[in-house]
């Protein structure tokens, strides 16, 4: 059966079980859009900007565990998508981006709306393809989905010239794909796993440190079982929140630049560290030289060999799928007659509880101005800790990570690696489509929300009842905090002097708007927004928060993990 390239694209997406394609049409992809119009296997979601298309596809992938799909046109369509692609790349999110391209004969001639999409995206994709032969289209799309979802996940771009979309060829979609140059290692080395087990049993001050790889590798159950079996303390990175239940006493909170005092101190002073699906990045351990001052042995499990010993030298590297490796570790511990040194472990926990008693996340609960931490705490209470929470980037992101206790994986969606302002609302859209009956809360700030605020229109069109919690301090909050600490309180261009009336703006899009000015009104507003009466409506809550509030603890850039700036005594 001969099909056009455009028909092949839609058939391939259907074969992959795609549910939603997030996109924006343009000349180079009109043939594909025409075929999408004719089919009923998947739905297209029309965003208002290509950046939001990739963000929404990214969020759909994070929330569902499936591959997200975005479709953009050539030229500005492709360049608008780059921020979304780079965001997904930094956080290892499986997304397939299909971009239109000028006809093959016009490539390199500066044709209308031509850009070198492959060249532009090469540094921020896991892989990309330019398909010049319609006969290679189906196999290329199969490879794209395979590469995006396996090993360390990531975005894959498929660039398709317009003439390829109307050329014809016989269609056959491969059942599987094999590439000699791409074979991720999934099974960990048994000898290394045995070494790791022995090292962990010998620990006197153990620590389990997990990152986004635990979420992406669906290994949360294994991490939880392992930690409880050994009774070892656990910390998560920003991307790993929900990988271990935050309400559990063994959880020390998030670590890193804005991590808890107890998590950072335990990480710095442990003698055996188990790192799972994490990469020791600069926001996690601070200065590597300072981190190395304390002697510790490190076991590092990761599916990506390039992440191991990249910033910190490890003693037992284990390359493999984190879930499979942890299953093997658990088998060894359950079969072993050895147990951890109980006396040493009790002494270690006593020290941890002493660090925990510092109460590093305290804030002024008697304030007459709304404290942003209070809003997040009340959000956690009102939603029963069971919402999918998206955030933008800045102070509000850190307060969300600190004060919303994530007990389940894939409930926390934020831009960790790239730190992309504007992701919150399109992330909420993708999460809501992935889980139509779930409660979706977007925690944002007045600066971030305006970067993709046009997506309020998309939410209206597709009736996406997300709840937006705008922690409005009339500043680019994190920029202001750094300017206060390190630039002599010279607030250069960080004050927002011309903010819109967010309530009226939300209402102009057909949504519900609320403005909350007093602490005593916070809980009531949240309960109303999440009530059955507004279950089907998008609600934009504009909380007027304390302009002077800072995120604590904080590790200054270039400092060590234990060199934290703590909140003033309250």
Number of C-alpha atoms within 10 A of each C-alpha: 7 12 18 21 30 27 22 27 21 21 21 22 20 15 14 14 13 17 18 21 24 25 30 22 19 18 14 25 24 16 22 22 20 12 17 20 12 10 13 9 15 15 14 18 22 21 24 17 18 27 26 34 33 37 32 33 35 36 35 32 24 30 22 16 18 19 26 31 28 29 30 29 29 28 21 15 25 30 20 19 25 20 21 29 30 21 26 31 23 17 23 24 30 33 35 31 30 26 26 32 32 27 17 16 11 13 14 11 9 11 14 10 17 21 20 18 24 18 9 13 21 15 11 21 25 23 19 23 19 19 19 18 17 25 19 12 26 22 18 21 25 19 20 25 24 19 26 24 23 18 20 22 24 28 33 32 29 24 24 30 26 25 20 23 26 17 15 18 17 13 20 15 16 14 8 9 13 9 8 5 6 10 11 16 16 18 16 21 14 13 9 16 21 16 14 24 18 16 19 26 17 16 20 19 25 30 25 23 24 29 23 26 28 28 25 27 20 18 23 23 17 21 24 16 15 19 17 14 13 16 16 20 24 30 30 30 26 29 25 27 30 24 31 29 21 23 15 14 10 18 19 24 29 28 27 28 27 25 31 27 31 26 26 28 20 28 29 22 19 20 19 24 25 19 23 27 29 22 25 21 17 15 21 24 27 22 19 19 14 16 19 14 11 13 12 19 20 22 24 25 30 30 27 20 16 10 18 24 15 12 15 17 15 17 18 20 22 26 23 23 26 28 27 16 24 22 16 17 19 18 11 15 19 12 9 12 7 11 13 17 13 12 10 14 19 14 13 20 19 12 16 19 13 12 19 17 11 13 14 19 17 14 20 13 13 9 11 12 16 25 24 27 25 19 25 23 18 19 24 19 16 19 16 10 19 18 20 24 27 27 31 30 25 20 24 25 23 21 22 26 24 25 20 24 23 26 17 20 24 25 23 25 26 28 26 20 17 16 16 20 20 25 33 33 32 31 30 32 33 29 32 25 21 21 15 13 10 15 19 27 26 28 28 29 30 21 24 22 23 17 17 18 19 17 22 24 18 20 24 15 14 12 15 21 25 27 25 26 23 26 26 24 22 19 20 21 26 18 16 23 20 16 16 15 12 11 12 9 12 13 16 10 11 17 16 13 9 7 12 11 11 19 17 16 16 20 15 13 16 16 20 19 20 19 18 17 15 15 21 12 13 20 17 13 16 22 16 14 24 23 12 10 9 15 16 13 20 25 25 25 25 22 26 20 23 17 17 12 16 20 24 24 21 20 24 19 11 15 17 23 29 23 18 21 16 19 16 9 8 7
